[in-house]
Amino acid sequence: EVQLLESGGGLVQPGGSLRLSCAASGFTIGSYAMSWVRQAPGKGLEWVSAISGNSDTTRIADSVKGRFTISRDSSKNTLYLQMNSLRADDTAVYYCAKDPNRWFLYLDSWGQGTLVTVSS
Amino acid sequence: EIVMTQSPATLSVSPGERATLSCRASQSVGSNLAWYQQKPGQAPRLLMYGVSTRATGIPASFSGSGSGTEFTLTISSLQSEDFAVYYCQQFHDWPYTFGQGTKLEIK
């Protein structure tokens, strides 16, 4: 069974940093594209970043470009999102999600999310 | 960026009736469209991909149609567990984008 478990969220001051982790089980993350999608309170979904199955291609939303970095550690079967220079409008639940193959398509499995709150 | 527009924002339907949700893309996305369902406090769940292919475990009461810029998700006979928010998503061109959602509520 595919499982994704996010961690690392919390309260951070504007300008601060956080690193989100997504521990995967039931599959090998190196064989699939993986993504981070966020949802601000009461709002819709925004695709933040994605990494291809062989890790040679990444995609990043303009809203976080230059501040967020996606990566993975295949030895730990874990996906990461490094978030720097955080702003109030980055406040959201961040979901880790899996694609059905090595390239970016749609998301067939999701974690339960981790809440990031940016506030002073 | 391809803008996805869903209508209506809220749809009130009685259990057992049919619900029809619409999604429009600002430019053609071919058949590169998916639908998700999200219930309060839960993560989204994949319903459909490639416009009309149901994801694993999704009942036949859900169907999708359309191509290019106009798409429809139909739920043929609403069950209590179907009342949720539904999102369409294009995977034709990065940045992949979602619609703003349609809330399906009990009438």
Interface residues (C-beta under 8 A of the other chain):
Chain A: V37 G44 L45 E46 W47 A50 R59 A61 D62 Y95 P100 F104 L105 Y106 L107 D108 S109 W110 G111 Q112 G113
Chain B: N32 A34 Y36 Q42 A43 P44 R45 L46 Y49 A55 T56 Y87 Q89 F91 W94 P95 Y96 T97 F98 G99 Q100 G101
